[in-house]
Amino acid sequence: MRLICDHGRTDTEDLGRHLVDARGSSTGPGIAPAIARMVGTPAWRPESQDFIAEAGAGWRTTADGRRLTPCSSEPE
């Protein structure tokens, strides 16, 4: 959720890249592609709690999500 807050509306591909970058380096060559492929899996919980929403071309934080996690991006 912090990644979406900090980057504003984020499409699934960009969110995957942000998750890989946030994780840091790994010795396993398959880790980064696996994280990028499975980006929707960890998103279901904050989405089901109405903290993020899939909106057209990407994910965005909701008003409840911005209250829970102060965001540096502007609401959309």
C-alpha positions as a printed Julia matrix, in Angstrom:
76×3 Matrix{Float64}:
   0.0     0.0     0.0
   2.9     2.33    0.76
   4.2     1.84   -2.8
   0.86    2.85   -4.28
   0.65    5.81   -1.9
   4.1     7.04   -2.8
   3.79    6.56   -6.56
   0.18    7.57   -7.13
  -1.91    5.62   -9.61
   0.24    2.63  -10.47
  -0.49    0.01  -13.1
   0.13   -3.65  -12.31
   3.38   -3.82  -14.29
   4.83   -0.76  -12.5
   3.65   -2.08   -9.14
   5.51   -5.32   -9.84
   8.69   -3.38  -10.58
   8.28   -1.29   -7.43
   7.82   -4.47   -5.35
  10.96   -6.02   -6.83
  12.94   -2.82   -6.19
  11.63   -2.55   -2.61
  12.62   -6.16   -1.89
  16.27   -5.6    -2.72
  18.7    -7.94   -4.37
  18.37  -11.69   -4.41
  20.59  -14.53   -5.53
  17.64  -16.4    -7.04
  17.24  -15.43  -10.71
  13.55  -16.37  -10.74
  12.54  -14.24   -7.75
  12.05  -10.88   -9.52
   9.93  -12.31  -12.38
   7.83  -14.29   -9.88
   7.14  -11.21   -7.76
   6.19   -9.2   -10.84
   3.83  -11.98  -12.03
   2.12  -12.35   -8.66
   1.6    -8.65   -7.91
  -2.18   -9.05   -7.68
  -1.91  -11.69   -4.96
  -0.79   -9.39   -2.11
  -3.11   -6.62   -3.34
  -6.32   -8.5    -2.59
  -6.27   -7.83    1.16
  -5.96   -4.01    1.1
  -8.4    -3.98   -1.82
 -10.94   -6.04    0.13
 -10.57   -3.63    3.06
 -11.16   -0.65    0.72
  -7.67    0.81    1.22
  -6.78    0.5    -2.49
  -8.87    0.12   -5.62
  -8.14   -0.97   -9.15
  -9.09    2.01  -11.27
  -8.89    1.81  -15.03
  -5.2     1.83  -15.84
  -3.91    1.07  -12.37
  -4.15    0.82   -8.63
  -4.85    3.86   -6.46
  -5.34    4.47   -2.78
  -8.81    5.21   -1.47
  -9.64    7.91    1.07
  -9.52    5.25    3.82
  -6.12    4.06    2.57
  -4.73    7.6     2.58
  -5.96    8.08    6.16
  -4.3     4.83    7.23
  -1.02    5.41    5.38
  -0.14    9.08    4.85
   0.68    9.46    1.16
   3.1    11.72   -0.63
   1.05   11.5    -3.84
  -2.14   13.42   -4.44
  -5.48   11.56   -4.43
  -6.93   10.79   -7.86
